[in-house]
Amino acid sequence: MSDVIKLLPDSVANQIAAGEVIQRPASVIKELVENAIDAQATHVQIILKDAGRTLIQIIDDGVGMSDTDARLAFERHSTSKIRTADDLFSLHTMGFRGEALASIAAISQVELRTRRHDEQLGTRLVINASQCESQEPDMCPVGSNFMIKNIFFNVPARRKFLKSNQVELSNIVKEFEKLALINYSVEFTLMHNGNVMYKLMKGTFRQRIAALMGNNLDQQLLPVSIDTSLVKVEGYVGKPENARKRNALQYMFVNERYMRHPYFHKAVMTAYEQLIPEGEQPNYFLRFNVDPQSIDVNIHPTKTEIKFEDEMPIWQILAAGVKETLGRFSEVPAIDFDTQDAPAIPAYSSHVEVHHPEIEVDPTYNPFKQQPRQGGGMPQRHQPSADNRVMSNWDELFANFERKKREGLSQPSSVDAQEVTAPATDAVYDTDQQQDPVLPMGDIQSVYLQLKGRFILSPAKSGLMVIDQHRAHVRILFDRYIGRIHTGNMSSQTILFPDVLHLGASQSEALKELLPEMEKMGFSLSSLGGNDWAVNAIPAGLDGVDASAMVQQIIESVDHGGIPVKKRVLEHLALTVARSAAIPVGRSLMQEEMEILVADLLRLPDPNYTPDGKTIITVIPMEQITKLF
């Protein structure tokens, strides 16, 4: 029997390795820009065509390469960053594996022009799918000029799974932001299809944050400064009132390298406990500086997952430092650090002296003792408030409640007895296509109770019906918008003073692609130049809705999930608008409002679930309730 194990050719091995290192055009930009930073570049220019599918060009003014180094750089495991395995624990560069250029060359057509400052001529190198086609002397400036053409041209399966240009460009911008944030002493230029998206000058960390994320963010940041023998943390955290429900700006860097660290993220979130609502996230931009020997960056091919030797002490230091920052700037009334059972950590020095005001306490004061009137005479009797007077008559209230309950049970349901409708402009349902709802209308009683500003409770013959009011309204609005779109009755309402949107470059590109479908929904937007837009009109019937926030939410939902299939774009937009305009969680409803909401919901063909499959109605059976007692 012949041998079956064969050594893979280098070209095949490089394509396999490229699957781990190069996942999309953004990966190419990350690797080449990091190489430019390692080469001591002071200006990096990124030129894109078709979101990197056709061309990715990286031009830097770094030290450049000789003709021999340029050819050798594209071989696997060739690097100038390390020499021995011990060097992995004293890294001062972004790259070190020697896999990036070989992986890029394996799945694209590469052209490199490079020259060192001490040489008169540079070199021009052309590589096609790992095969070197030519190398010749070339007149070129000092530094390196990489041109990556037709990425994944020889791996059709990988190219087919690339997302739309907008999604790929969005990923490129996110990667660009990570690189530009931490390398604030380097000038960056990003161009796409001939348009300049970013032109960043060198400056401070805070100036770079404002240049990338918007000048309005500069007023929302609080400086963090922690200096211990174990770790040094510098950066900024956002004020609690500026926390976001989605798309929060959260960046952590260690030794000038971007990292994702859920454990340290939890430390920051701990400092914001009781300061921001549940589900919201604060902004933060934090730079860690530690001994390179105390971390391991060689865990994941993307080098974003980093293992710390002293994670728990650093967690304590970070949580305490962020808490102190929030307290120092009067974002919290007081700070109480729980040191019981906490591990020993190095001494913390903030160089900031905090003065606590002295509070005078009257030991003879008794809040329960009746106080005399200022004018003398008999002590003033405490007058109960309206709520207290109501609570004191609970026997009478309970008797009235029981009487009304008996009357309600003996009469037909109000939903059966009378038709409860929304305004005429909102009635778009086709009653001929209705299906049976989760419960027959006759099974629902006319008594509604709101629980925690979120759920509507109503007795039914089979038990207790519980309705999520926000999801119910989302379902109603979604069906309403879809009905209007299909019948061509979608109208707009003009905003008297148009809202102005300040978007990022990738968000502006996403909005351009969405504009035709948004106009069908009833939106009207106009460009103000650059990445600024004016919201002139929104779909009719959305009174009291923050127009700019709604458009921002539409862009963000597309940014996370990608632009959906064309035939489903309108459904996606209708769902996003419905979520923005729906009754928010926590809003109190009157009895009439609950009746209309439930009636509108139960008339829909599918009242049980939201368009994205979340439960709206559930019924707790009587048997289950009886078992509780």
C-alpha positions, 0 to 999 in steps of 0.5 A: 500500500502506497503512502497517503500522507503528503506535504502540502505545497507552499501555495496551498498552505498559505491559502489555508493560513490566510483563512485565519489571518485574512478574513475580509478586506478590513484584515488586510488593512489592519495587518498592513497599517500595523506594519507601517506603524512598526516601520516608524511611519509618521503618515499613512494613506489608505486608498480603497476601491469598492470597499477593498474588493478591487483595490487596497493601497497602503502608502507610508513614509516608514523606513522602507525595505531593501530589495532582498528584504522586500522579496523575503517578507512574503515568505511564511514566518519571515519577520524582523520583529523577533528572533527567539521564542523568548522575544514573544514576552518582550514585544514592542511591535504590533506584528511578530508572526511573519504570516500576514504578508504571505497570507495576503499574497496567497489570496490576491495580486500584490504590487509593492514599491519600497525604498530605504532612505539610504538608497537611491533606487527602490524596488518594485515587486509583483506577486500573483497568488504567492507566485513572484512574477517580477522584481526590478529597480524602481524610482519611488519615495522613501517608505512602502507602497502596497497595492492589494488587488482583487482580494480572494480572486483565486478563492471564489468561495471566500469572495462569495461570502463577502458582504455588501460594499457598505458592510465591508466598508463599515468593517474597514472603518471600525478597524481604521478607528482602532488603529487611528485612535491609539496611534494619535501621533501619526497622520492618517488619510482614508479615501474610498472611491476617490472621496476623502472619508478621514484626514487626521492630523497628529495630536493628543489622544483626546483630540484624536477621539474628537476627530474620529467620533465627533467634537460633541463627544469631547464634552462628554468625557471624564479623564481617568489617570491610574498609576500603580506599580502593576499597571498604568491606565490613562484615558477617558470614560463617558458621563453616565447621562451619555450612556447608550442603548446600542453602539456604545464607543468602547475601546481598550488598548494595552501597550498601544495594541487594541484588545477585547477583554470582557473581564475588564469591561465588567470592571468598568460596568461595575463602577457605573452600577446604579448610575445608568439604566439597565441595558445601557452602556457607557463610552470609554477609551482606556489605555493600559500600560503593563510589563510586556512579560506579564501578558500573552498576545499570542493567543488568537491570530487577530491578536485582540484576545490578550491574557494578563498574568495579574487579571484580578488585581488589575480588575480591582484597580480599574474598577476603583479608578473609574469609580473615583473618576466618577466621584471626583467629577460629582457624577456620584454622591459618594463612593464606598469601596468594598475591600472585604476579601479583596486581594492585595493590590499595589498602592494607588496614587491619584495625585488628586486631593478630594475634600468632603464637606462636613455635615452638621447633625442635630442629635436632638432632632426627632423626625417623628416628634410633632413640631410646634407651629412657628407662631406658637400654640398647639402642635400642628397636626400632620395633614395626610397627603392624597395618597395617604388618605386613599390608603387609609380608606382601603376597606372602602376601595376594596369593596368598590373594586369587588363590586365593579369586578362582579358587575364586569363579570356579569356583563359582556366584554367591552371588546365584544359589546363595542368596537374600539378603533384607532383614528381613521388615519391609522386603520389599515387592516384588512378584516377579510384576512384576519385569523383567530388570535391567541384567544377569542375576543369573548374570552377577554375581560374588560378589566386591565391592569398595568404591571411595572409599566411594561405588562398589561394583565387581563383575566380570561376564561382560561387563566390570566393573559399577560401582554408586553405593551411595547412589543404589542405596539411594535406589532401594531405599528409594523402591520400598519406601515406594511399595509400602507406601503402595499396600498401606496398610502404611506404619507409624510409629515414635514418637520418645521425645524429640520433635525441635523444628523452628524454621522460618521463616514461609514454611517453616511455611506449606509444612509446613502444606500438606504435613501430610496427605500426610506423615501418610500417609507415617508422619510425625506433627508437631504445632504448638508455636505460632508457627513451631515444630513438634515431630516426634513420629514418622517412618516405620518403619525409619529408625533413626539418621536425624536426624528434624528434618533430614529434615523440613527437607529435605522442606520445602526440596525443596518450597520450591525446586521448588514443591509438585508435582501432588497425585497425585505428592506422595507420590512426591515425599515418598518420594523425599526421605525415601529420600534422607535415609535412604539410605547416605551417600557415604563410608560403608564397607560390609562384604562382607555389606552390599554383597551384600545391597544389590546383591541388593536392587537387582537384584530391582527392576523398574528398577534402572538409574536413580533415580526422578529419572533418575540413573544407578545402574549402569554396566558398563565393557565388557571391550573398553574395559578391554583398550584401556587396556592 
